[in-house]
C-alpha cells in the first residue's frame, strides 16, 4: 500500500520528475518527511526545515529559516519582496538540479545545522512598522479604529499596512482602508474568514 507521500509524488501533475529528484536528495538527510499545506515538508527534530513546491515557472525548495543560511552562490532568493525568513532555491529542469546538486546538498546540511544550533530569525518588530500616511490619519480621526488596529497581531498589522501601501494613489490607499475598516474592527486579518 502506498503512503500519502508516495501517492503525492506518483500523481503530482506539476514538476513530477524534478520533485522526485529533489525528494531523493532530501531523503539522504536525517529529515522527517510529511505532507503539510498539501506539499512535501521535511523537518528536523520536529522543526520544519524545507518544503518542496511546484509553481508555474519553477520547482522550489523553500527553506523556512533561509535568511540564516550561507548563500555563497547567490541562489537562495526570497519568495516575495517582504519575506523576512524564508528563502528558495528554484529549478526549471532535472538537469539543473543535477548540475547544482552539491549546492543543494550543502544548503540542506546548512539548514539542518541552523536548526540543530537553535538559531532564530530576528523578525522586524511591531514598533518598526511605519503605517502609511492614510492609515495614520484614520487612526488619529477614529480612536476605536486605532484601538482595533493596535490590538491586531503584528503580522496582521503588517499585512494590512503592506496592502494599503501598495496602492500608488492616496485616494486608493484611503479607499482600501475604508473597505477593510469593518474587518479590522472585528479583529480579523485580511485573509481571515
N, C-alpha and C positions, 0 to 999 in steps of 0.2 A: 504494500500500500504506500502511495506517495505521500510525503509530508506536504503541509501547506506551502512551504518554500519550494520544494521540488515542483509542485504544480505551478507555482508562480513563474519559475524560470522556464518551465516547459511551455506555458501558454501565454507568456507576455508577448504583446504584439509589437512593442517598440524596442529597438536596440537589443533584440534577443541574443545574438552572438556576442555583442560587446558586454552585456550584463553577465552572461555565462563566463566569459573570460575573466572579468573583474571578480566574480564570485570565487573562481578557482584561486585567484591570488589571495583574496581576503581569508579564505578558509585555511591558508597556510599559517595564519597567525592565531594566537590564543584568544580569539574573539568568539562571543556567543552570537549566533545568527537567529534573528527573529523577524517577523513581519510586523512593522509598525507604520502607521499612517499609510497603509497599503503599499509600502516599499520595503525591500530587504534592509534591515538595520543591524549593525554589528556593535556589540557592547563589550566592555572590559570591566570585570568585577561589578557588574550592574549599571555601569555608566555608559550612555550612548557615546560612541566614538565616531562612527562613519555610517552614512546612509547611501544606498545605491539608487539612483534615479535616472529615468529617461525622459527627456524633454523633446521639444520639436526639433531642435537643431543639434543637440548633444546628448551624450550619455555621461552622467556625472557621478563622481564620488564626492559627497558632501561631508566635510569634517566639522563636527559640532563646535570644537574649540580651535578651528583653523587659524584664527588670528594669532594663536600662541605657537604655531608650528614654524619650523625653519622653511624658508622658501627661496633657496639659492638660485633656482632656475626661473623664478617668477611665474610659475604655472598655477599657483594657488590664487584664485580670484574670488572676491566677494560675490555672492549671488545677486546682490542688488546694491544700489548706491547708499543705502542706510544700514547695511548689515554691519553689526559690531563684532560678532563672534565667529560665525560660520564662514568657511571658505570652500571652494570647489576645485576639483581637478576635472576638466572637461575633455571629452574624447568624441571623435567622429567616425572611428573605424577600429576594428580589431588590430589592424596593422599598427595604428598609432599607439594602442595600448601596449602591444608587444615591444614597440620601439622605446616606450617610456617606462617599461616595467621596473627597471632599477629605481627610478624616481618615485614611482607609485609605492614600491615596497619600502623605500626609505621614509616616505611620508606617513605610511601606515605605522611603521615602527616608531616614528617620532610621536604620532598621535597617542599611541599606547603608553609611551614614556611620559608624556604630559599628563595622562590620566593617572598613571602609577604614582607620579610625584604629587598628585593632588592639586595641580595648578588650576587657578580660576581666572576667567576672563574679567577684566576690570571694565564693567559696563559704565557708560555715561550715567551719571546720577540724575535724579529728578530735578535737582536745583540747577543743573546745566541746561535744562530745557529753556529755550528762549521763544516764548509764544509770539506768533505773528501779530502784527500791529492790530489787525481787526479783532483778533481773539482777546488781546489786552483791552481793547475798547469795550467789547461785550462784557468782559469780566468787571470792568470799572462801572459800567452802567447798570449791571444786574448782579447784586450780591448773592442771590440764590443760585444763579448760574455759576458764579465764581466758586461758591462752596461745593457745588456738584462737580465741577471740573477738577478742583483740587482734591476731591475725595476719590477720583478715579485712580486706578493703578498707574504707576509710571509708564508702563507700556501702552496703556490705552491713551494716556495724555499725549505721549509721543506720537502714536498713530494718528490721532486727530490732528495734532499740530502739523505733521508732515503732509497730511491730506489737504488741510486748509492752505498751507504754504505753497503747495504745488501749483495752485492757480496763479496765472500771470497777472490778472487784473484784481484790483482791490474789491470791486463790486462782486466779482465771482467768489473771492475769499469770504466776504461778508455773507453772501447767499448760502455758501456751504455751511457756515457756522449756524445760520438761522435754520437751515434744513435739518441739522443734526442736534440742535439745542434740546429737543424733547428727549432724545436718546441719552444725552449727557445728563439731563435732569433725572432720568431713570437709573443712572449709574451704569449704563451699558456702553460697551466699546462699539466701534464702527461695525464689526462683524458679528456681534452677539445677537442672539435671537430674542 
